[in-house]
Amino acid sequence: MLPVALEEATKVVQGFLYSGKEYVCAMQVHADVPEETLRGVLGEFVGEIYQKPPLRASVKRETRKRSIYRLEVHEVDGRMVLFTCSCQAGTYIRKLCSDIGEVLGCGAHMRELRRTRAGPFTEENGLVTLHELSLAQSEFEAGNPEPLRAIIKPMEIALSSMPRIEVRDSAVDALCHGADLAIPGIVKLDSSIVKNSLVALFSLKGEGVALGRALMTTREILDQEKGVAAKTERVLMDRGRYPAMWKH
Amino acid sequence: MVADSFDFIESKLQVHCAEVNCLQTVMPWAVTRELVTKVEDVTDPKYGCRPEERSPSIQIKYGMVNVDKPPGPSSHEVVAWIKRMMKLSHAGHGGTLETE
C-alpha cells in the first residue's frame, strides 16, 4: 500500500512520514534452524535496535536506533518465515532480515515485503488499485464525480494520530498567513501536548489549517491567558477562507 | 550466597524486561488521544467547510488516495503516473517501500 497525497494535501506528508509502519515480510534463512531458535532470535529484535541503513538507501549510512514494536511469526515453512513487523518509520526490513540472519549464524534475506500500514493508513481502509483510480477519473471527466468522491479521503485523516489543537474562526486566517498560534485563539487541545512536539492545528469544522511545533505543554496553555502556544511550521489551508480579523 | 545474588539480579532483570515490553506494545497509531476544552466557542457556517462536505474539485485538491501499489514500478513512478493521469499540479507519497 502507498498513501498518495494530491496537490495541496502533499503538505501533510511531513505529518505522517514519521509515524509507525507495519509490514508483512517473507524471510528466507540460509540453513535449517529449529523453529524455537528462530522465534527466540526474532524475539530479541523486539524493542530498541541499532541498524545501519543498507548500501542502497535514501539516507546517510549511519548506525541509528530504531524501535521494533512487534514481531509476530505467522508461519515457518522449511527455511521460509512469514512474519508481521510493526516498527518505527525508517526501519529497513531488508536489513532487519540480514541482521536476524547474522544472529542465527547462518544468514537470512528478505524474499518479499508488503506494507500493511503507514501511520493511520491501513490496508483495510479503502485500498484502491491504479485501475480503479483511472476508471473513477474517466467517470469524473465524463461528469460523474461519485466514484472518485468515494475513493478520495480528506488529508485530515493523515493528521489523525497527531496531537491536535482546535482554533477559533478568528485565528484561522492569521495561521494561513504563517502567524504563530497564540493562546487566545485556542478552543480545544490534546490533553498531553509536550514541548517541541509536532501538533496539527484544526479549525472548529475539523479542517486542517497548519502543522505547528508546540512551545508549551497542555497544562501551560490551560493555565495561561497569553503567549505563543505553537510555532507555525507548515500552512495547509489557502488564505481567505476565513475572515482576516487580524488585519484590524 | 553467590546463587542468591544471581537470583536477585535475575528477578530484577525480569521486572525490567516486563516494563520494557509493556512500553513497546503501545504502537504510535494506537495511542488514545483526548481533547480538553480551553474555552467554549462556535464556528460560523459562512466560512470554511467540513472536510466531508467539500466539492469534488476541492476534495481532490485536499485529498489522499490509499493506493494498492503494484510490485513492479517504484513508489515514485506510481506517484508520477497518478499525477499525469489525474492532471494534478503535484502529488507525493509518505515514504518509500523498501523493496528495491
Boltz contact constraints between the chains, C-beta under 6 A:
constraints:
  - contact:
      token1: [A, 2]
      token2: [B, 67]
      max_distance: 6.0
  - contact:
      token1: [A, 2]
      token2: [B, 69]
      max_distance: 6.0
  - contact:
      token1: [A, 2]
      token2: [B, 75]
      max_distance: 6.0
  - contact:
      token1: [A, 2]
      token2: [B, 93]
      max_distance: 6.0
  - contact:
      token1: [A, 3]
      token2: [B, 64]
      max_distance: 6.0
  - contact:
      token1: [A, 3]
      token2: [B, 66]
      max_distance: 6.0
  - contact:
      token1: [A, 3]
      token2: [B, 94]
      max_distance: 6.0
  - contact:
      token1: [A, 4]
      token2: [B, 65]
      max_distance: 6.0
  - contact:
      token1: [A, 4]
      token2: [B, 67]
      max_distance: 6.0
  - contact:
      token1: [A, 4]
      token2: [B, 79]
      max_distance: 6.0
  - contact:
      token1: [A, 4]
      token2: [B, 82]
      max_distance: 6.0
  - contact:
      token1: [A, 4]
      token2: [B, 91]
      max_distance: 6.0
  - contact:
      token1: [A, 4]
      token2: [B, 93]
      max_distance: 6.0
  - contact:
      token1: [A, 5]
      token2: [B, 64]
      max_distance: 6.0
  - contact:
      token1: [A, 5]
      token2: [B, 92]
      max_distance: 6.0
  - contact:
      token1: [A, 6]
      token2: [B, 60]
      max_distance: 6.0
  - contact:
      token1: [A, 6]
      token2: [B, 63]
      max_distance: 6.0
  - contact:
      token1: [A, 6]
      token2: [B, 88]
      max_distance: 6.0
  - contact:
      token1: [A, 6]
      token2: [B, 91]
      max_distance: 6.0
  - contact:
      token1: [A, 7]
      token2: [B, 61]
      max_distance: 6.0
  - contact:
      token1: [A, 7]
      token2: [B, 88]
      max_distance: 6.0
  - contact:
      token1: [A, 7]
      token2: [B, 89]
      max_distance: 6.0
  - contact:
      token1: [A, 7]
      token2: [B, 90]
      max_distance: 6.0
  - contact:
      token1: [A, 8]
      token2: [B, 61]
      max_distance: 6.0
  - contact:
      token1: [A, 8]
      token2: [B, 62]
      max_distance: 6.0
  - contact:
      token1: [A, 9]
      token2: [B, 62]
      max_distance: 6.0
  - contact:
      token1: [A, 9]
      token2: [B, 63]
      max_distance: 6.0
  - contact:
      token1: [A, 9]
      token2: [B, 64]
      max_distance: 6.0
  - contact:
      token1: [A, 10]
      token2: [B, 90]
      max_distance: 6.0
  - contact:
      token1: [A, 10]
      token2: [B, 92]
      max_distance: 6.0
  - contact:
      token1: [A, 13]
      token2: [B, 92]
      max_distance: 6.0
  - contact:
      token1: [A, 13]
      token2: [B, 94]
      max_distance: 6.0
  - contact:
      token1: [A, 16]
      token2: [B, 94]
      max_distance: 6.0
  - contact:
      token1: [A, 17]
      token2: [B, 94]
      max_distance: 6.0
  - contact:
      token1: [A, 17]
      token2: [B, 95]
      max_distance: 6.0
  - contact:
      token1: [A, 19]
      token2: [B, 28]
      max_distance: 6.0
  - contact:
      token1: [A, 20]
      token2: [B, 27]
      max_distance: 6.0
  - contact:
      token1: [A, 20]
      token2: [B, 28]
      max_distance: 6.0
  - contact:
      token1: [A, 20]
      token2: [B, 29]
      max_distance: 6.0
  - contact:
      token1: [A, 47]
      token2: [B, 20]
      max_distance: 6.0
  - contact:
      token1: [A, 47]
      token2: [B, 24]
      max_distance: 6.0
  - contact:
      token1: [A, 69]
      token2: [B, 24]
      max_distance: 6.0
  - contact:
      token1: [A, 69]
      token2: [B, 27]
      max_distance: 6.0
  - contact:
      token1: [A, 86]
      token2: [B, 27]
      max_distance: 6.0
  - contact:
      token1: [A, 92]
      token2: [B, 98]
      max_distance: 6.0
  - contact:
      token1: [A, 94]
      token2: [B, 98]
      max_distance: 6.0
  - contact:
      token1: [A, 113]
      token2: [B, 99]
      max_distance: 6.0
  - contact:
      token1: [A, 115]
      token2: [B, 97]
      max_distance: 6.0
  - contact:
      token1: [A, 118]
      token2: [B, 94]
      max_distance: 6.0
  - contact:
      token1: [A, 120]
      token2: [B, 29]
      max_distance: 6.0
  - contact:
      token1: [A, 121]
      token2: [B, 66]
      max_distance: 6.0
  - contact:
      token1: [A, 126]
      token2: [B, 66]
      max_distance: 6.0
  - contact:
      token1: [A, 127]
      token2: [B, 66]
      max_distance: 6.0
  - contact:
      token1: [A, 127]
      token2: [B, 68]
      max_distance: 6.0
  - contact:
      token1: [A, 128]
      token2: [B, 65]
      max_distance: 6.0
  - contact:
      token1: [A, 128]
      token2: [B, 67]
      max_distance: 6.0
  - contact:
      token1: [A, 129]
      token2: [B, 68]
      max_distance: 6.0
  - contact:
      token1: [A, 134]
      token2: [B, 85]
      max_distance: 6.0
  - contact:
      token1: [A, 137]
      token2: [B, 86]
      max_distance: 6.0
  - contact:
      token1: [A, 145]
      token2: [B, 56]
      max_distance: 6.0
  - contact:
      token1: [A, 149]
      token2: [B, 56]
      max_distance: 6.0
  - contact:
      token1: [A, 152]
      token2: [B, 59]
      max_distance: 6.0
  - contact:
      token1: [A, 152]
      token2: [B, 63]
      max_distance: 6.0
  - contact:
      token1: [A, 152]
      token2: [B, 65]
      max_distance: 6.0
  - contact:
      token1: [A, 153]
      token2: [B, 64]
      max_distance: 6.0
  - contact:
      token1: [A, 154]
      token2: [B, 51]
      max_distance: 6.0
  - contact:
      token1: [A, 155]
      token2: [B, 62]
      max_distance: 6.0
  - contact:
      token1: [A, 155]
      token2: [B, 64]
      max_distance: 6.0
  - contact:
      token1: [A, 156]
      token2: [B, 51]
      max_distance: 6.0
  - contact:
      token1: [A, 161]
      token2: [B, 29]
      max_distance: 6.0
  - contact:
      token1: [A, 168]
      token2: [B, 41]
      max_distance: 6.0
  - contact:
      token1: [A, 169]
      token2: [B, 43]
      max_distance: 6.0
  - contact:
      token1: [A, 169]
      token2: [B, 44]
      max_distance: 6.0
  - contact:
      token1: [A, 169]
      token2: [B, 47]
      max_distance: 6.0
  - contact:
      token1: [A, 186]
      token2: [B, 38]
      max_distance: 6.0
  - contact:
      token1: [A, 187]
      token2: [B, 39]
      max_distance: 6.0
  - contact:
      token1: [A, 187]
      token2: [B, 41]
      max_distance: 6.0
  - contact:
      token1: [A, 188]
      token2: [B, 35]
      max_distance: 6.0
  - contact:
      token1: [A, 188]
      token2: [B, 37]
      max_distance: 6.0
  - contact:
      token1: [A, 190]
      token2: [B, 33]
      max_distance: 6.0
  - contact:
      token1: [A, 191]
      token2: [B, 34]
      max_distance: 6.0
  - contact:
      token1: [A, 191]
      token2: [B, 36]
      max_distance: 6.0
  - contact:
      token1: [A, 203]
      token2: [B, 48]
      max_distance: 6.0
  - contact:
      token1: [A, 204]
      token2: [B, 43]
      max_distance: 6.0
  - contact:
      token1: [A, 205]
      token2: [B, 43]
      max_distance: 6.0
  - contact:
      token1: [A, 205]
      token2: [B, 48]
      max_distance: 6.0
  - contact:
      token1: [A, 205]
      token2: [B, 50]
      max_distance: 6.0
  - contact:
      token1: [A, 206]
      token2: [B, 50]
      max_distance: 6.0
  - contact:
      token1: [A, 206]
      token2: [B, 51]
      max_distance: 6.0
  - contact:
      token1: [A, 207]
      token2: [B, 48]
      max_distance: 6.0
  - contact:
      token1: [A, 207]
      token2: [B, 51]
      max_distance: 6.0
  - contact:
      token1: [A, 241]
      token2: [B, 48]
      max_distance: 6.0
  - contact:
      token1: [A, 242]
      token2: [B, 47]
      max_distance: 6.0
  - contact:
      token1: [A, 242]
      token2: [B, 48]
      max_distance: 6.0
